[in-house]
Amino acid sequence: MTENFIEMKNVSFKYNINEDHCAIKNVNIEIKKGEFVAIVGHNGSGKSTIAKHLNAMILPTRGRVFVGGMDTHDEDKTYKIRCTVGVVLQNPDNQIVSIIVEDDVAFGPENLGIKPEEIRKRVDFALKSVGMYEMRKEFVSRLSGGQKQRVAIAGILAMNPDCIIFDESTSMLDPKGKNEVLKALLDLNKNQGMTVVLITHFMEEAVLADKIFIMKNGEIAANGNKRDIFSEFSLLESCNLSLPQPAKLISSLRKEGMDIPQNPLNKDECVDILDKFLSSKLRANEL
Amino acid sequence: MSVAIETQNLTFHYLKGTRLQKTAVNNVSVKFNKYEIIAIIGHTGSGKSSFIQHLNGLLKPSSGKVFVNGEDIWKNRTNVRNVRFKVGVVFQQPEYQLFEDTIYKDIAFGPSNMGISDEEVKNRVEEAVKFVGLNRKILNESPFDVSGGEKRKAVIAGVVAMDPDVLILDELTAGLDPFSRDDIFSRVINYHKIRKNTVIFTSHNMDEVASFAEKVLVLNKGEVAMFDKTSEVFSRAEELKSMSLSVPEVTVIFSRLKKMGHKNLPDCVLDIEGAVKTLCSR
């Protein structure tokens, strides 16, 4: 058993201390180094509130958060925690500070006091991993929403953190842009050992993760590995979520009375299942 | 069928005449018929939003023409304002376009600038609120105190309250959870059935395009790549892929099954409903 890299212990948080409403309630999350975790939930379920706790942007009203053994309540550690955990936000316009693409990506490492040659290397690497290298001299204002988001991600990559939180960072991208970001994220996790926390509405994206947490009204409604979570169709629906199309298709067929016990995680598995199903039906018809 | 909006050789350059000139829309000629539901898809930066902003005169074409109900909207400069009441646009991330101190006032802003009576404005706001499914209790709250989903509904209500013939929705559901997405979309479709308006929407979500659109306009680098019935467009998966787009997963699943030798499957399955029907009928 490796040690937990990020730990949330019984965390509750109120945006307004005078109100009863908690944005999150009694949340316990443990993430190990190098893990890929997805946090899924409806609008207002508390996903982003969790993200803000993980790099000390906000502090718990109750409970404790530890990052690499550092308590986020410890003000002396705030700076170190923010170098450890980078966040890519929903809206890139809230995250971009410079006029030119490569200047923006260099902003983070410059503020960490890194040498110019090293900054150059990191900026190029980061821009290449998100497919924006060709546009490094462009004005940020002339980029589309999706392109800006990729610049924001590059800005975090250039700071070389141990963990990156993606807070619905793909919600504005076209299918290709989405795939590129998800691919870059998987590559960082599998090949560079980056700890990744993916916050999303979509089970299609969550399926990439090793571990999934489902949020509902500020609480963790379920957690587990993807296959377990995917079999909980009714739970997901009660959380305003929906299954990816392959799983939804098989589940709908089952509702129509067809005998298909498996739950496919992706379209390859779904094609396999349906291929066997159709072939056996064909044989039955011939008999 | 009569035409709601037509563009002829529509071209638009950003920063025209400067070193940074960039063509966002290139020679687009299309006709959108009345009562249709049309989706516009394209990679980020393909010109979708720039194109849409021409349809109600927010951007003036560098060259080419835009016709609304058969009328050239730039023929008479003072006429453009009226076009904005006929063609209503809900922009991307519309949460940021709320500005009044109550939700009610924000929804009423559009219609109260149309020169109609206060009574009529009130009726229209009431109707619009019903249509988008906003809780009446929050009408007197500040738009900054309600949730993201409610903000988005409030903006849509504000546009619907102007009762436009053409409703344009730019990335309507980006950032919404699947439940809210289906909820808002089914309300737009219901309204479309009652009001018999024309609906044009852009989306990166191919599942919702396949489920809701009758026709799809594909823009690629500012040009028209395809403009056809939804099933025709999504049967050209490889071409879409080369333009940074995709087709719904169930469409891929069925085309693969067909290739594996399961004949008698239809050429293009667009959504779960269609897929279930196909499989149950055999």
Contacts between the chains, C-beta under 8 A, distances in Angstrom:
chain1	res1	chain2	res2	distance
A	41	B	177	7.7
A	42	B	177	4.2
A	42	B	179	6.3
A	42	B	180	7.5
A	43	B	147	6.6
A	43	B	148	5.7
A	43	B	149	5.3
A	43	B	176	6.4
A	43	B	177	4.9
A	43	B	180	6.0
A	44	B	147	5.5
A	44	B	148	7.5
A	44	B	149	7.8
A	90	B	175	6.7
A	91	B	93	7.2
A	139	B	20	7.6
A	142	B	14	7.4
A	142	B	20	7.3
A	142	B	22	7.0
A	143	B	45	7.4
A	144	B	44	4.1
A	144	B	45	3.8
A	145	B	44	6.3
A	145	B	92	7.2
A	146	B	43	8.0
A	146	B	44	3.2
A	146	B	45	7.4
A	147	B	44	6.0
A	147	B	45	6.3
A	168	B	175	6.7
A	171	B	174	5.6
A	171	B	175	4.8
A	172	B	44	7.8
A	172	B	171	7.7
A	172	B	174	5.8
A	172	B	175	7.5
A	172	B	204	7.8
A	173	B	44	6.4
A	173	B	204	6.7
A	174	B	42	7.5
A	174	B	43	4.7
A	174	B	44	4.8
A	174	B	46	8.0
A	174	B	204	4.8
A	174	B	244	5.5
A	174	B	245	6.8
A	175	B	204	6.4
A	175	B	206	6.6
A	175	B	244	6.7
A	175	B	245	5.6
A	175	B	246	4.0
A	176	B	43	6.2
A	176	B	244	3.4
A	176	B	245	7.1
A	176	B	246	7.6
A	177	B	43	7.4
A	177	B	44	5.6
A	177	B	244	7.1
A	178	B	204	7.5
A	201	B	176	7.4
A	201	B	177	4.4
A	201	B	178	6.4
A	202	B	178	7.4
A	240	B	177	5.1
A	240	B	178	6.7
A	240	B	179	3.5
A	240	B	180	7.1
A	241	B	177	6.8
A	241	B	178	5.9
A	241	B	179	7.5
A	242	B	178	4.1
A	242	B	179	7.5
A	244	B	249	6.8
A	245	B	207	6.7
A	245	B	248	6.3
A	245	B	249	4.0
A	245	B	250	4.9
A	245	B	253	7.8
A	245	B	272	6.5
A	246	B	249	5.8
A	246	B	250	7.6
A	246	B	253	6.6
A	248	B	272	5.6
A	249	B	250	5.8
A	249	B	253	7.2
A	249	B	272	5.5
A	249	B	275	5.5
A	249	B	276	7.3
A	252	B	272	5.7
A	252	B	275	7.9
A	252	B	276	5.0
A	253	B	276	6.1
A	253	B	279	6.2
A	253	B	280	7.8
A	256	B	276	6.2
A	256	B	280	5.4
A	258	B	279	7.5
A	258	B	280	7.8
A	267	B	249	5.0
A	267	B	252	5.7
A	267	B	253	5.2
A	267	B	256	7.8
A	270	B	249	7.8
A	270	B	253	5.3
A	271	B	253	5.5
A	271	B	256	5.0
A	271	B	257	6.2
A	271	B	260	7.5
A	274	B	253	6.8
A	274	B	257	5.8
A	274	B	279	7.7
A	275	B	257	6.3
A	275	B	260	5.8
A	275	B	262	7.3
A	278	B	257	6.9
A	278	B	262	5.1
A	278	B	279	8.0
A	279	B	262	8.0
A	281	B	282	7.2
